[in-house]
């Protein structure tokens, strides 16, 4: 079977050096494997995603020498697929609405944090009376749908994924608590959409940054529950700023467009992110 790789940015700003590194490592790995390379726009956030950002992403990738198959998949065009997956999880009795605000969660969580450093949801709405929950939803109160993680893991049994540089890795989704799978305004979260997308596109190899390494535990849980195939994963190093922080789209000094306008070449970008002018660093 021919391998299928994908690069899946969010069109909510300009690509930066970290994106360039990830896209180049991904594309070169795909070429080395004789695979197909796909581009996906993770644009389920209507408040931040813009068509002009998608155009800029395509321009930057083409400038780097990256090519992809058409058509490009846009998450905003596949909301019904996410709704269907959400309905399947709900039919299993694994979902519940949560009405706590971020401030309320932070107050109730105390020092407890998830792997991203955010306050860990304390589960206060898990046992909310269904009639009360329906009344609040009907009233238009902001809410999210969360998955009962411990019950889900009891259903699936032990979980793991295959990491290219490590082999089989044990997955523990409970480190995320009852994570969000959909919101009031969008019938999906990143976690749910990404596993549905990868399965729909036949993705066999996921190459992405180390910042998403621990998110894989949530992804393999959803894959198992929904009966979806699990890709092989490779989580590469991150490109950091001088203070050791992950690059952000708000920092235009590292954006590819700004660097290109300043006279940088694709070979310069490769050198800046630690890749050779032809080929890639093996990490």
Secondary structure, 3 states (H helix, E strand, C coil): CCCEEEECCCCCCCCEHHHHHHHHHHHHHHHHHCCEEEEEECCCCCCCCCHHHHHHHHHHHHHHCCCCEEEEEEHHHCHHHHHHHHHHHHHCCCEEEECCCHHHHHHHHCCCECCCCCECCCCCCCCCCHHHHHHHHHCCCCCEEEECHHHHHHHHCCEEEEECCCEEEEECHHHHCCCEEEECCCCCCHHHHHHHHHHHCCCCEEEEEHHHCCCHHHHHHHHHHHCCCCCEEEEECCCECCCCCECCCCCHHHEHHHHHHCCCCHHHHHHHCCCCCCCCCCC
